[in-house]
Amino acid sequence: MIYLDNPATSMQKPSVVYDAMYRNTVRYSVNAGRGGHWASIAGAEGIAEAQEELAGLFNITNPERIAFTQNATYALNMAIGGILKPGDHAIITSMEHNSVLRPVHRICSYTMVQANQAGEINPADIERAIRKNTRLVITTHASNVCGTIMPVRKIGEICRKYSIPYLVDSAQTAGIIPIDAEAMNISLLAFSGHKGLMGPLGTGGLYVREGIKLNPVIVGGTGTESKNKNQPDSMPDMLHSGTLNTPAIMTLSTAVKYIRNIGIENIDRKERFLAQKLFEGLMNIKGVTVYGLATGNRNGTVAFNIGDMDSQEAADILNRKFGIATRGGYHCSYIAHRSIGSEKSGAVRIGFGLFSTKAEAEKLLFAVNKIAADSR
């Protein structure tokens, strides 16, 4: 199988990650830091090491400001539900995943800043949307539909100017594109562990900048301050309710070390190169529509449609006849499809990963060309 569904999860991981997953499951399936025995202590040390590795990757000063979650969706809900309340106002964009749209829509009023057809956001539109009761600005770092990268640094400057917390959804960029939480003025960073970071499923996290206190949406089971009826207000215990997935978090640490060793800039360069070549090739196939940007501010994700064919049908043909794993449909982000013009049937989405090759991109182009010719 040619695996090009990396925006969903990185099924292809370094061998050191698989080795660590087995080793950590065997040795450290423990309740980290909540026992007096060596395994519990080692588990707590492993979690702390994972915080340090991630802090180094994201340029976060205090690793203890990173809390672990099951995935980016949990992290986003913790941040959104921890800050916003009825009567508040939030700002989001039309390129957001419904892990942002749905919790915001449920809690308070919001302004949705519209992207252009390439999925780009104008930072000035963010500033114009600010109200007196704006309590949070939320944007994805890169679209999970078409790969367009948002102007996070400029939006961060605007948020700093108005003293509004800025939450960034890095599910599609963590481990792929350099992220500097300090330079980008990111107040809260939600990340997925099983995508670009190439860690196990069931891992993710949330960074909360110093000075920001969330109202926890889940409480109890922290293992600390057990006599206190209230949730601890220190990080990360404030957000660490229940037993953590110690083996998976320790394995995520191994994956981050691997990424830092080979250089995230090298990963970014390779995936953009493959995406650009694919984009250009698809543009030359009669009847194929490609969405987003061909070059520039994009990651390794490409979305396209073949004539009037339903995107899920096209993805199914790619799977059954050519052994190529992609994803058709709306990708949990109908508003993004509406922005880029693919709202009728969604789009076929492919996403390159670290282990993708130019030969795989060429095989995809051959397959799409054949499907397009047969459908005419």
C-alpha positions in Angstrom: 0.0 0.0 0.0 1.1 3.5 -0.8 0.2 5.4 2.4 -0.8 9.1 1.7 -3.2 9.6 4.6 -0.7 11.3 6.9 -3.0 14.3 7.8 -5.2 11.7 9.6 -2.3 9.8 11.3 1.2 8.8 10.6 0.9 5.1 10.1 4.6 4.9 8.9 6.8 5.7 11.9 10.6 5.3 12.5 11.6 1.8 13.8 12.8 3.4 17.0 9.3 4.5 17.7 7.9 1.0 17.3 10.7 -0.4 19.4 10.0 2.2 22.1 6.3 1.4 22.0 6.9 -2.2 22.8 9.6 -1.6 25.4 7.6 1.1 27.3 4.4 -0.9 27.3 6.2 -3.9 28.8 8.2 -1.9 31.4 6.2 1.2 32.1 2.4 0.4 32.1 2.2 2.2 35.4 0.4 5.0 37.1 3.3 7.5 36.8 4.4 9.3 39.9 1.6 7.9 42.1 3.5 5.0 43.6 6.6 4.7 45.7 8.1 2.0 43.5 10.8 2.3 40.9 8.5 1.8 37.9 6.1 4.6 38.9 9.0 6.9 39.5 10.6 6.0 36.2 7.2 6.7 34.5 7.0 10.2 36.0 10.6 10.9 34.9 9.7 9.7 31.4 6.7 12.0 31.2 8.9 14.9 32.4 11.4 14.0 29.7 8.7 14.1 27.1 7.7 17.6 28.3 11.3 18.7 27.9 11.6 17.3 24.4 8.4 19.1 23.3 9.4 22.3 25.0 12.7 22.2 23.0 10.8 21.5 19.8 8.3 24.4 20.3 10.7 26.8 22.1 8.6 26.7 25.3 10.5 28.1 28.3 8.8 26.0 31.1 8.2 22.4 30.1 5.7 22.0 33.0 3.3 24.3 31.1 2.7 21.3 28.8 -0.1 18.9 29.7 -0.8 15.7 27.8 -4.2 14.7 26.3 -5.6 11.9 24.2 -5.4 14.0 21.0 -5.6 17.6 19.7 -9.4 17.6 19.9 -9.2 17.1 23.7 -6.6 19.8 23.9 -8.7 22.3 21.9 -11.7 21.6 24.0 -9.7 22.1 27.2 -8.4 25.4 26.0 -11.7 26.7 24.6 -13.8 25.5 27.5 -11.2 26.6 30.0 -11.3 30.3 28.8 -14.7 31.0 27.2 -18.0 31.3 28.9 -21.5 32.6 27.8 -21.4 36.3 27.1 -17.9 36.1 25.7 -16.9 36.6 22.1 -14.3 34.6 20.2 -12.7 34.9 16.7 -12.1 31.9 14.5 -11.6 31.4 10.8 -13.5 29.6 8.0 -10.6 27.1 7.7 -11.1 25.6 11.2 -11.6 21.9 12.0 -14.9 21.2 13.8 -12.9 20.5 16.9 -12.7 24.3 17.1 -16.0 25.3 15.5 -18.2 23.0 17.6 -17.0 23.9 21.2 -16.9 27.6 20.3 -20.4 27.5 18.8 -21.7 25.7 21.9 -20.3 28.2 24.4 -20.5 31.8 23.1 -20.8 34.2 20.2 -18.1 34.3 17.6 -16.9 35.9 14.4 -15.8 33.6 11.6 -13.1 35.4 9.5 -13.5 34.3 5.9 -10.6 32.8 4.0 -10.1 33.4 0.3 -10.4 30.5 -2.2 -6.8 29.5 -1.7 -7.5 29.1 2.1 -5.6 32.2 3.0 -6.5 34.5 5.9 -5.8 38.2 6.0 -4.6 39.2 9.5 -6.2 42.6 9.2 -9.6 40.8 9.1 -8.8 39.3 12.5 -8.0 42.7 13.9 -11.2 44.2 12.5 -13.2 41.4 14.2 -12.0 42.3 17.7 -14.7 43.5 20.1 -14.6 44.7 23.7 -15.7 41.2 24.9 -13.3 39.2 22.7 -11.7 36.7 25.0 -9.9 34.3 22.6 -8.6 34.2 19.0 -8.3 30.7 17.6 -6.7 29.6 14.3 -5.3 26.5 12.8 -1.7 26.6 11.9 -2.3 24.9 8.6 -5.5 23.7 6.9 -6.2 20.0 7.4 -8.1 20.2 4.0 -5.7 21.9 1.6 -2.5 22.6 3.5 -2.5 26.4 3.4 -0.5 27.8 6.3 -1.9 30.7 8.3 0.0 33.9 9.2 0.4 32.8 12.8 3.2 35.2 13.6 1.2 38.3 12.4 -2.0 37.2 14.1 0.0 36.6 17.3 1.3 40.2 17.1 -2.3 41.5 16.9 -3.3 39.4 19.9 -0.4 40.7 21.9 -1.3 44.3 20.9 -4.9 43.8 22.3 -3.9 41.4 25.2 -6.1 38.6 23.9 -5.0 35.0 24.3 -4.2 33.3 21.0 -4.9 29.5 20.7 -3.2 27.7 17.8 -4.3 24.3 16.5 -1.0 22.7 15.3 -2.5 19.3 14.6 -1.3 19.5 10.9 2.1 21.2 11.6 3.6 19.9 14.9 6.7 17.9 13.9 6.5 19.1 10.3 6.9 22.9 10.3 9.0 24.9 12.8 6.9 26.3 15.6 8.3 28.9 18.0 5.7 29.6 20.7 7.6 32.7 22.0 8.4 34.4 18.7 4.8 33.6 17.4 3.2 34.9 20.6 1.2 31.7 21.0 -0.7 31.7 24.3 -2.0 28.2 23.9 -0.8 25.5 21.6 -2.8 22.3 20.9 -0.9 19.5 19.3 -1.5 16.0 18.1 1.1 13.3 19.0 0.1 10.7 16.3 0.4 12.8 13.2 3.5 14.8 12.2 5.1 14.0 15.6 5.0 10.3 14.6 4.1 9.2 18.1 1.4 6.6 19.1 -2.3 7.0 18.7 -3.9 8.4 21.8 -1.4 11.1 22.4 -1.6 14.9 22.2 -1.2 17.9 24.4 -1.8 21.5 25.3 0.7 24.2 26.1 -0.6 27.0 28.3 1.6 30.1 28.6 2.5 31.5 32.0 -0.1 33.8 33.4 -3.1 32.0 31.7 -5.3 30.0 34.1 -7.9 27.7 32.6 -11.1 26.6 34.2 -10.6 22.8 33.9 -13.4 21.0 32.0 -12.4 17.7 33.7 -11.5 17.5 37.4 -10.4 14.9 39.9 -7.9 12.1 39.9 -4.7 14.2 39.8 -2.8 12.2 42.4 -1.8 15.4 44.1 -3.5 17.6 46.8 -5.8 14.8 47.6 -7.2 16.5 50.7 -8.3 19.5 48.6 -11.8 19.5 47.3 -10.8 21.8 44.5 -8.7 21.0 41.4 -5.0 21.9 41.8 -4.3 25.3 40.0 -0.7 24.5 39.0 0.3 23.1 35.7 0.3 20.4 34.5 -1.7 18.8 37.4 -4.5 21.3 36.7 -5.2 19.4 33.4 -3.9 15.9 34.3 -7.0 14.3 35.6 -6.9 10.5 35.7 -4.2 8.0 34.8 -1.9 9.2 32.0 -1.0 6.9 29.1 2.6 6.6 30.4 3.9 4.2 27.8 2.5 6.2 24.9 3.8 9.5 26.2 7.3 8.1 26.7 7.2 6.7 23.2 6.1 10.2 21.9 9.3 11.5 23.6 11.3 9.1 21.5 9.6 10.3 18.3 10.3 13.9 19.1 13.9 13.1 19.8 14.1 11.5 16.3 12.5 14.6 14.7 14.9 17.0 16.5 17.8 14.8 15.5 17.1 14.8 11.7 15.9 18.4 11.8 12.3 19.6 11.4 13.4 22.0 8.6 14.5 18.9 6.5 11.0 17.3 7.0 9.3 20.5 6.1 11.4 20.9 2.9 10.8 17.4 1.7 7.0 17.4 2.2 6.6 20.8 0.5 8.7 19.6 -2.4 6.6 16.6 -2.9 3.4 18.6 -2.5 4.5 21.1 -5.1 5.4 18.4 -7.6 2.1 16.7 -7.1 0.1 20.0 -7.4 1.8 20.9 -10.6 1.2 17.4 -12.0 -2.5 17.4 -11.1 -3.0 20.8 -12.7 -1.9 19.2 -16.0 -4.5 16.5 -15.9 -7.7 17.3 -17.9 -10.7 17.5 -15.7 -8.9 17.7 -12.3 -9.4 20.6 -10.0 -6.7 21.3 -7.3 -7.3 23.4 -4.3 -5.1 25.7 -2.2 -1.7 27.1 -3.0 0.8 25.5 -5.5 3.8 27.0 -3.7 4.7 29.2 -0.8 2.7 29.0 2.4 1.6 25.4 2.3 2.5 22.1 3.9 2.5 18.6 2.4 -1.3 18.3 2.1 -3.0 18.5 -1.3 -6.7 18.4 -2.1 -8.3 17.7 -5.5 -11.3 16.4 -7.3 -11.7 14.5 -10.5 -14.4 16.0 -12.7 -17.8 15.6 -11.1 -16.9 12.3 -9.4 -17.8 12.1 -5.7 -14.6 12.5 -3.7 -15.2 9.4 -1.6 -15.8 7.3 -4.8 -12.5 8.6 -6.2 -10.7 7.7 -2.9 -12.2 4.3 -3.0 -11.0 3.7 -6.6 -7.5 4.8 -5.6 -7.6 2.3 -2.8 -9.1 -0.7 -4.6 -7.5 -0.4 -8.0 -4.2 1.2 -7.2 -3.4 0.5 -3.6 -3.2 4.1 -2.7 -4.5 5.2 0.7 -6.1 8.7 0.6 -9.2 10.2 2.2 -12.3 11.6 0.5 -15.1 13.7 2.0 -15.2 16.8 4.2 -12.4 15.9 6.6 -14.4 17.3 9.7 -14.2 20.8 8.2 -17.1 21.6 5.9 -16.6 25.3 6.4 -13.1 25.0 4.9 -14.5 23.2 1.9 -17.1 25.9 1.5 -14.2 28.5 1.5 -12.1 26.8 -1.1 -15.1 25.8 -3.4 -15.3 22.1 -2.8 -18.5 22.0 -0.7 -20.4 20.0 -3.2 -18.8 16.7 -2.6 -15.7 17.4 -0.5 -12.3 16.5 -2.0 -9.7 13.8 -2.2 -7.0 14.7 0.3 -3.5 13.3 0.3 -0.8 14.1 2.7 2.9 13.4 2.4 4.9 12.2 5.4 8.6 11.8 6.2 8.7 8.4 4.5 6.9 9.4 1.3 8.8 9.3 -1.9 8.8 11.0 -5.3 8.0 7.6 -6.9 4.8 7.4 -4.8 3.8 10.9 -6.0 4.3 9.8 -9.6 2.2 6.6 -9.0 -0.6 8.8 -7.7 -0.4 11.0 -10.7 -0.6 8.0 -13.0 -3.6 6.7 -11.1 -5.5 10.0 -11.2 -4.7 10.4 -14.9 -6.2 7.0 -15.5 -9.3 7.6 -13.5 -9.8 11.0 -15.1 -9.5 9.5 -18.6 -11.8 6.6 -17.9 -14.5 9.0 -16.5 -14.5 11.2 -19.5 
